[in-house]
């Protein structure tokens, strides 16, 4: 079975089922794929790694994702007015 065949098998599934497949694929193969991203330069990857390490060392410095999303939503809502 080719990748195209697999995609065609997945296409009719619900968004939730597609999300579940993606999560399972990432869990299963993420370690193999994590270091490969053709859109990022080695310098960008190194910077992301540095930032991730810093975030793990200092978890209190960050802003909770919920707060970030709420601020983004607020900005979009203001622009729609």
C-alpha positions in Angstrom: 0.0 0.0 0.0 1.4 3.4 -1.0 1.2 6.6 1.0 -1.4 7.9 -1.5 -3.5 4.8 -0.9 -3.3 5.4 2.9 -4.3 9.0 2.4 -7.3 8.0 0.4 -8.3 5.5 3.1 -8.1 8.3 5.7 -9.9 11.0 3.7 -13.5 10.0 4.5 -12.9 9.8 8.3 -14.1 12.5 10.6 -11.8 15.3 11.8 -11.6 13.7 15.2 -10.5 10.3 13.7 -7.9 12.1 11.6 -6.6 13.9 14.7 -6.4 10.6 16.5 -4.4 9.0 13.7 -2.0 12.0 13.6 -1.5 11.7 17.3 -0.8 8.0 17.2 1.6 8.4 14.3 3.5 11.2 16.1 3.6 9.1 19.3 4.9 6.1 17.3 7.3 7.8 15.0 7.9 11.3 16.4 11.3 10.5 17.8 12.5 9.4 14.3 11.0 12.5 12.7 11.6 15.2 15.3 15.1 16.2 14.1 14.0 16.4 10.5 12.3 19.6 9.3 13.3 20.8 5.8 11.8 24.2 6.5 14.1 25.0 9.4 17.8 25.9 9.2 20.3 24.2 11.6 20.5 27.6 13.3 16.8 27.8 13.8 16.7 24.2 15.2 19.5 25.0 17.6 17.6 28.2 18.8 14.4 26.2 19.3 16.3 23.6 21.2 17.9 26.3 23.4 14.5 27.9 24.1 12.9 24.5 24.9 15.7 23.7 27.3 15.4 27.1 29.0 11.6 26.7 29.3 12.1 23.3 31.0 14.7 24.8 33.4 12.5 27.8 34.2 8.8 26.7 33.9 7.5 29.8 35.8 8.8 32.3 33.2 6.3 31.3 30.5 2.8 32.4 29.9 0.1 29.7 30.0 -1.2 28.8 26.6 -4.7 29.6 27.6 -3.7 33.2 28.4 -2.0 33.6 25.1 -4.9 32.2 23.2 -7.3 34.4 25.1 -5.2 37.5 24.3 -5.1 36.5 20.6 -8.9 36.0 20.5 -9.4 39.4 22.2 -7.2 41.1 19.6 -9.1 39.4 16.7 -12.5 40.3 18.3 -11.4 44.0 18.6 -10.4 44.0 14.9 -13.7 42.6 13.8 -15.6 45.5 15.4 
